[in-house]
Amino acid sequence: MANDIEDGYGELYYDCYYKPTLQTHATVASLAARMAVVDEVLTSKDGAQRNEARKAIIHGHNLLLKVLETQDSYFRLNLEGELMEGKKDLKQAY
């Protein structure tokens, strides 16, 4: 379905929809992502999961730019310059 809308959404599907859905529901994947083996004992991960948070911010930024690009194209908002700057900022920031 994401591929039927417009180019670019298909690449974002896994990281921006499927993976977060697995994490927010009671699934084996969500449980396994929060577990670690320490000294041969299975325990829950302590502390902030900064790497996962960083990925979520990057994917959210990327998805927001894609949505704005779609809106710009559909409504002819002439936001090409702003979108290019946003994409440049995305690459520079992450």
Residue frames relative to the residue before (quaternion, step in Angstrom):
aa qw qx qy qz dx dy dz
M 1.0000 0.0000 0.0000 0.0000 0.00 0.00 0.00
A 0.6453 0.5189 -0.3309 0.4525 3.60 0.94 -0.83
N 0.6570 0.5081 -0.3135 0.4602 3.58 1.02 -0.72
D 0.6255 0.5541 -0.3397 0.4316 3.59 1.13 -0.56
I 0.6212 0.5679 -0.3463 0.4143 3.61 1.12 -0.56
E 0.7396 -0.2957 0.2656 0.5432 3.56 0.57 -1.13
D 0.6191 -0.5357 0.4147 0.3971 3.56 -1.19 0.51
G 0.7304 0.4344 -0.3207 0.4184 3.54 -1.10 0.73
Y 0.6524 0.5207 -0.3328 0.4387 3.60 1.03 -0.63
G 0.5905 0.5919 -0.3634 0.4109 3.57 1.08 -0.67
E 0.6630 0.5081 -0.3021 0.4594 3.57 1.01 -0.82
L 0.6962 0.4701 -0.2655 0.4732 3.58 1.15 -0.58
Y 0.4612 0.7356 -0.4218 0.2614 3.57 1.24 -0.43
Y 0.7051 0.4780 -0.2927 0.4344 3.61 0.68 -1.06
D 0.7636 0.4025 -0.2166 0.4561 3.59 0.69 -1.09
C 0.7571 0.3973 -0.2120 0.4733 3.60 1.04 -0.67
Y 0.7811 0.2702 -0.1696 0.5367 3.62 1.17 -0.27
Y 0.7527 0.4310 -0.2478 0.4316 3.57 0.50 -1.20
K 0.6998 0.4744 -0.2766 0.4568 3.58 0.76 -1.05
P 0.6687 0.4741 -0.3269 0.4704 3.67 0.85 -0.78
T 0.6109 0.5433 -0.3532 0.4549 3.59 1.08 -0.66
L 0.6392 0.5130 -0.3242 0.4723 3.58 0.99 -0.79
Q 0.6883 0.5025 -0.2813 0.4411 3.58 0.97 -0.87
T 0.7241 0.4482 -0.2586 0.4560 3.61 1.01 -0.70
H 0.6824 0.4251 -0.2872 0.5208 3.59 1.24 -0.19
A 0.5595 -0.5986 0.4529 0.3515 3.56 -1.23 0.47
T 0.2267 0.7658 -0.5581 0.2250 3.54 0.06 1.35
V 0.6471 -0.4854 0.4032 0.4278 3.55 -1.29 0.24
A 0.6341 0.5446 -0.3309 0.4380 3.58 1.01 -0.82
S 0.6759 0.4820 -0.3123 0.4618 3.61 0.90 -0.83
L 0.6426 0.5068 -0.3207 0.4768 3.59 1.04 -0.71
A 0.6742 0.5034 -0.2980 0.4509 3.60 0.87 -0.94
A 0.6393 0.5403 -0.3296 0.4368 3.59 1.04 -0.72
R 0.7332 0.4128 -0.2237 0.4919 3.58 1.17 -0.50
M 0.6300 0.5202 -0.3249 0.4764 3.55 1.30 0.21
A 0.0431 -0.7757 0.6292 0.0215 3.55 -1.27 0.53
V 0.3611 -0.6908 0.5763 0.2456 3.55 -1.22 0.51
V 0.0153 0.7831 -0.6179 0.0685 3.56 -0.67 1.19
D 0.8300 -0.0657 -0.0113 0.5538 3.57 -0.65 1.16
E 0.6744 -0.5324 0.2610 0.4400 3.55 0.95 1.00
V 0.6028 0.5072 -0.3679 0.4941 3.58 1.20 0.53
L 0.3832 -0.7176 0.5368 0.2237 3.57 -0.92 0.93
T 0.0768 0.7977 -0.5892 0.1029 3.59 -0.62 1.15
S 0.5397 -0.5800 0.4775 0.3798 3.55 -1.28 0.17
K 0.5400 -0.6182 0.4605 0.3377 3.56 -1.14 0.65
D 0.3004 -0.7517 0.5636 0.1643 3.54 -0.97 0.90
G 0.8048 0.3444 -0.2214 0.4298 3.53 -1.27 0.40
A 0.7127 -0.4397 0.3482 0.4212 3.48 -1.41 -0.01
Q 0.2929 -0.7260 0.5945 0.1839 3.55 -1.10 0.70
R 0.1434 -0.8664 0.4759 0.0474 3.51 0.52 1.31
N 0.6271 0.5416 -0.3492 0.4375 3.58 0.98 -0.73
E 0.6631 0.4880 -0.2993 0.4824 3.58 0.97 -0.85
A 0.6390 0.5205 -0.3236 0.4648 3.60 1.01 -0.77
R 0.6378 0.5256 -0.3204 0.4629 3.59 0.99 -0.83
K 0.6465 0.5127 -0.3161 0.4682 3.59 0.94 -0.87
A 0.6493 0.5237 -0.3205 0.4488 3.60 0.95 -0.86
I 0.6468 0.5087 -0.3176 0.4711 3.60 0.99 -0.80
I 0.6560 0.5081 -0.3130 0.4622 3.60 0.91 -0.89
H 0.6915 0.4694 -0.2888 0.4669 3.59 0.84 -0.93
G 0.6328 0.5289 -0.3303 0.4591 3.58 1.03 -0.72
H 0.6333 0.5239 -0.3132 0.4758 3.57 1.01 -0.86
N 0.6669 0.5066 -0.2876 0.4646 3.55 0.92 -0.97
L 0.6663 0.5003 -0.2971 0.4663 3.60 0.92 -0.89
L 0.6364 0.5270 -0.3278 0.4580 3.57 0.96 -0.82
L 0.6466 0.5058 -0.3196 0.4732 3.60 0.96 -0.81
K 0.6502 0.5143 -0.3179 0.4602 3.59 0.99 -0.81
V 0.6447 0.5071 -0.3205 0.4737 3.60 0.97 -0.81
L 0.6559 0.5000 -0.3118 0.4717 3.60 0.94 -0.84
E 0.6251 0.5342 -0.3292 0.4643 3.57 1.07 -0.74
T 0.6460 0.5087 -0.3107 0.4768 3.59 1.01 -0.81
Q 0.6568 0.5023 -0.3066 0.4716 3.58 0.94 -0.88
D 0.6304 0.5379 -0.3219 0.4579 3.57 1.01 -0.85
S 0.6782 0.4914 -0.2872 0.4648 3.57 0.91 -0.91
Y 0.7007 0.4876 -0.2701 0.4453 3.57 0.86 -0.97
F 0.7916 0.3122 -0.1487 0.5038 3.58 0.85 -0.97
R 0.3583 -0.7601 0.4698 0.2703 3.58 1.33 0.02
L 0.1618 0.8382 -0.4951 0.1619 3.55 0.77 1.13
N 0.3285 -0.7755 0.4754 0.2545 3.59 1.30 -0.22
L 0.3417 0.7486 -0.4884 0.2904 3.56 0.83 1.05
E 0.2492 0.8177 -0.4956 0.1538 3.59 1.23 0.31
G 0.6663 0.5110 -0.3037 0.4502 3.60 0.89 -0.89
E 0.6750 0.4873 -0.2886 0.4729 3.56 0.91 -0.91
L 0.6529 0.5119 -0.3127 0.4625 3.57 1.03 -0.79
M 0.6311 0.5164 -0.3319 0.4743 3.59 1.00 -0.76
E 0.6500 0.5059 -0.3107 0.4744 3.58 0.99 -0.82
G 0.6417 0.5236 -0.3159 0.4629 3.58 1.02 -0.79
K 0.6505 0.4977 -0.3112 0.4821 3.59 1.02 -0.80
K 0.6309 0.5156 -0.3302 0.4766 3.58 1.03 -0.75
D 0.6446 0.5166 -0.3117 0.4695 3.59 0.97 -0.85
L 0.6233 0.5462 -0.3358 0.4477 3.58 1.00 -0.81
K 0.6801 0.4795 -0.2864 0.4749 3.58 0.87 -0.95
Q 0.6794 0.4967 -0.2939 0.4532 3.57 0.94 -0.86
A 0.7000 0.4992 -0.2769 0.4292 3.58 0.91 -0.89
Y 0.8015 0.2547 -0.1168 0.5284 3.56 1.02 -0.74
